[in-house]
């Protein structure tokens, strides 16, 4: 069973393509590793117990992905 924050993620991610997901195992079986990562990060057993904690985790993931994207862009520009 998904917590309310995971439900929002499943209903919203990829324009709702994963709205059918009901469990973390379903998320894993969906085959999208970024979606699976988000569902794990937003899970209650992982300590995501509030909207504020979810927002913090999402912002941290966004920052990390942005850092990788910037590094790839710099690398491409250097070639």
DAKACOR-V212431 format. One record per backbone hydrogen bond with DSSP energy under -1.0 kcal/mol. CO is the residue of the C=O (numbers start at 1). NH is the residue of the N-H. If there is no record, write none. Layout:
CO&NH / CO&NH
This chain:
3&7 / 4&8 / 5&9 / 6&10 / 7&11 / 8&12 / 9&13 / 12&15 / 13&16 / 14&17 / 16&19 / 18&21 / 23&27 / 24&28 / 25&29 / 26&30 / 28&31 / 32&36 / 33&37 / 34&38 / 35&39 / 36&40 / 37&41 / 38&42 / 40&43 / 43&48 / 44&47 / 47&49 / 50&54 / 51&55 / 52&56 / 53&57 / 54&58 / 55&59 / 56&60 / 57&61 / 58&62 / 59&63 / 60&64 / 61&65 / 62&66 / 63&67 / 64&68 / 65&69 / 66&70 / 67&71 / 68&72 / 69&73 / 70&74 / 71&75 / 72&76 / 73&77 / 74&78
